[in-house]
Amino acid sequence: MKGRPMMTLRVSRDSGKTYGPTRVIRSTEPLMPLETSVWPPCQCPRCVSALVASRQPGMR
């Protein structure tokens, strides 16, 4: 048995116009531990600004 599917990913690198192949993450894969407990781990301008906005009172 290959292990049960835990997550399925398809990545777009052109704003959703096209997507790469489907990648299935299975329970038997040796996954690396998270490097940080910060969520979201992404530090791109979009994610960082969303995180800052969610911390300000009255901005929800």
Residue pairs with C-beta under 8 A, 6 or more apart in sequence:
2 26
2 28
3 26
3 27
3 28
3 29
4 26
4 27
5 24
5 25
5 26
5 27
6 25
6 26
6 27
7 24
7 25
8 22
8 23
8 24
8 25
9 22
9 23
9 24
9 25
10 19
10 20
10 21
10 22
10 23
11 19
11 20
11 23
12 18
12 19
12 20
13 20
25 31
34 41
35 41
40 47
40 50
40 51
53 59
54 60
